[in-house]
Amino acid sequence: MWRVAARSLRRTGARRWQKRLPRPGPGSLCCSPMQTPGAVAARGLSSTAPTVRFSPAARSLFDEPLAIAVQGLSPRQQVTLRTSLQDETGELFEACARYQVEDDGELDLARCPALPGGSFSGLEPMGLLWALQPQKPFWRLVKRDVRTPLRLLLEVFEGHGPPPGRLLAQAEHERVFLRDGVQRVPVREGRIRATLFLPPGNGPFPGIIDIYGTGGGLPEYRACLLASYGFAVLALAYYGYEDLPKDMKEFHLEYFEEAINYMLQHRQVKGPGIGLLGISKGGDLCLSMASFLKGITATALINGSVANVGAVLRYKDVTIPPLGINASRVKFNESGVADIIDVLNNPLEGPDRRSFIPLEKAECRFLFIVGQDDRNWKSEFFAVEGSKRLQAHGKAKPEIICYHGAGHYIEPPFFPMCAASMHLLVGRPVVWGGEPKAHCEAQVDAWQQIRAFFHKHLAGTLSGISNKL
């Protein structure tokens, strides 16, 4: 099925955000960056200062909606709210929004629209999270150690500045990645370099292998969040990590076959097959795995290619060359940032047809998640051509979900959109595409679609366990 998911979160997931926060009880939940959540008052503020209220109160999973309100303000008062967090390298991300308090002295972001002049405007209960932007140019928010939280600081200032007015309240909230009860198991068996996340409860669980793109290393944050929904998820490294290859020159599917067999033989993984989830370069690796290897039941690609890209791929006596490129097709904007969407050759033409992955050999169901403003490559074209090839060989039509205004990096919900950052293969910043609000909505919906796809084809159900802490 091919459909465009341009729906507003106000008609889908946003209703979950529209809950009213409880009135404050005795004591204040306002705290300074050095205090624990639930402390009485921020340093320098009186005991009668306005208070920030979060729901959940102290900590929440990163992909979980967070309700925000400020209480104890003056009716119709003008205030500015600013959120900030530091990643593990110390780089700062910030967002701000201007509001006018309601007549009862309460500012509830589920009911009060942001006024023009900040990072966003309109009724956006999660805007102060998805609108976070790096203060360092071309920087992307990633989580390297999922065992530690990201700490979100919310500050409330008087007036609409700039400069910021008097600080009225501040509070801190932890956004965590590893749900209570989820097991994190480093895997170093044979050549495999990975981390397995097992959900709480009694298994076996539907199994998924999660593969990222050209950044290399071992990203774990998507895998551990996905495990919160009842999946056993293996975050798999394939280069640029420990003793794996240091760069993208040549990959052998035998390595990935070893990872599949590890999952199929694990006593906590439910058979008879597993799922694959890949983004960008990880997407075409998943397609190759599904095409040549056994034991795959469902494969989901996020802005993936149907041609092999970036490196030679080998399996036994089969060699698939990388899709050709033409560097003269790179464009540069006024800031010198590269637009590489036209760099790859067409895999339907000439010798580049050898790079087209023979996905018709796969014995699994496919889901293509497509950002229609992806500037890394032509994801929608790839998805459509993949669908044509599958159907031409009598295979089931894949599900294609297109998101208007979404860029390349469709991450789990509430990750800030990365408009441009360094591309390791290009060696300079490239534009990834996307419009922040539409991209955020795409991430929320795509996360639901991916989970439903795997529950349907791996577990035979349409929903998973709650992800709440």
Summary of the structure (lengths in Angstrom):
residues: 469
radius of gyration: 23.1
end to end distance: 34.2
largest distance: 74.4
contacts: 1649
relative contact order: 0.13
helix: 19%
strand: 29%
